């Protein structure tokens, strides 16, 4: 999966990987977004902060639905 925000659509997309593995009592989902080194420096910090907050919200939402 590749990700970009419409506001930054002229920036390169960032690859996102999801790994699911067995864990005691259930499963563990690991999300990794990479490729920020290809984002222009003047947008990188803001984009990383926005994406981090957005993925945290998504993961919390997923957790609420699965528990």
C-alpha positions in Angstrom: 0.0 0.0 0.0 1.2 3.5 -0.7 0.0 6.6 1.1 -0.2 10.3 0.4 -2.4 13.2 1.6 -4.2 15.2 -1.1 -2.7 18.4 0.3 0.8 16.9 -0.4 -0.1 15.1 -3.6 2.9 16.6 -5.4 5.1 14.8 -2.9 6.2 11.2 -3.4 3.9 8.5 -1.8 5.2 6.6 1.2 5.0 2.8 1.3 3.0 1.3 4.2 3.4 -2.3 5.3 1.2 -4.2 7.6 2.5 -7.4 9.3 0.2 -9.7 11.3 1.7 -12.4 13.5 0.5 -14.7 16.2 0.9 -13.5 19.7 -0.1 -14.9 23.1 -3.8 -14.5 23.4 -4.4 -13.2 19.8 -2.4 -11.5 17.1 0.0 -8.5 16.8 -0.4 -6.0 14.0 2.7 -4.0 13.1 2.4 -1.0 10.8 5.5 0.6 9.2 5.4 3.7 7.0 8.7 4.5 5.3 10.1 6.6 2.5 10.0 10.0 4.2 13.6 10.6 3.0 12.0 11.2 -0.4 9.7 13.9 0.9 11.1 17.5 0.5 12.6 18.7 3.8 10.2 21.6 4.1 7.2 19.2 4.2 8.8 16.2 5.9 8.3 17.0 9.6 4.7 18.2 9.2 3.8 15.2 7.1 5.4 12.7 9.5 3.6 14.3 12.5 0.2 14.3 10.7 0.7 10.7 9.5 1.8 9.5 12.9 -1.4 11.0 14.5 -3.6 9.6 11.8 -2.1 6.1 12.0 -2.4 6.2 15.8 -6.1 7.1 15.4 -6.6 4.2 12.9 -4.9 1.7 15.1 -6.9 2.8 18.2 -10.1 2.5 16.2 -9.1 -1.0 15.0 -8.3 -2.1 18.5 -11.7 -0.8 19.8 -13.5 -2.8 17.1 -11.6 -6.0 17.7 -11.6 -6.2 21.5 
